[in-house]
Each structure stands twice: as C-alpha cells, then as structure tokens.
C-alpha cells in the first residue's frame, strides 16, 4: 500500500487510498516555517491491526527529516508513538 501526501502549505496529510477513497489518513498543520503539528490519525476498520498507522508515521518522519522540520505530535496515536521512541526521534521533536 502506497502512502500518498497532500499539502497546501497550511495543512497537509499522509493517506492511503483504496478504491479512490481514503482508508487511512494522518493530518497535520504547518506551525510556522519549521514545524508541523500532527493533529489526527484515522484508520478504517478494514485496515486496523495491519500497522497502517505506523506506515503513515514513517512517511511523516521521512518528510520531516527531508525538510528539516520539527514535529509537535498532538494526535494521541502519534504522541504515544514518539514518546515510546523518544531517543530515536529526539532530533525531530519540537
């Protein structure tokens, strides 16, 4: 499954489409030129238990690092993920 990204320079998302519908999505908001806030993650019931949320986070981390950004994970899922791996991701946490 391919993770896609949309971004309008104010808000964006990482998502997976199935049959032209978003089946999983992680949304974020730009907080100035160097930070994003991950504010919501949702995975459809048909994809739960398949690690799809982690795939969305992996895509976000690649984007964050490639663009020298910092992240504020307000979404409970993303927040828990980054807390568990605080040492590994300390360089991108705001």
QUIURHU-V589210 format. One line per field, one symbol per residue. ss: DSSP state (H for helix, E for strand, - for the rest). phi: phi as a letter, one per 30 degrees, with the letter a starting at -180 (. if undefined). burial: + if it has 9 or more other ideal C-beta (glycine too) atoms within 8 Angstrom, else -. Layout:
# QUIURHU-V589210
ss->???
phi->???
burial->???
This chain:
# QUIURHU-V589210
ss->---EEEE---EEEEEEEE--EEEEEEEEEE----EEEEEEEEE-HHH----HHHHHHHHHHHHHHH---EEEE--HHHHHHHHH-HHHH---E-
phi->.cdcbbacicbaacabcbhibdcaabcbbdcidbbbcdcabbbdedcdicideddddedddeddddchccbcdddeddddddddceddcedcdd
burial->--+-+-----+++++++-----++++++++----++++--+-+---+----++-+++++++-+++---+++++-+--++-++---+--+--++-
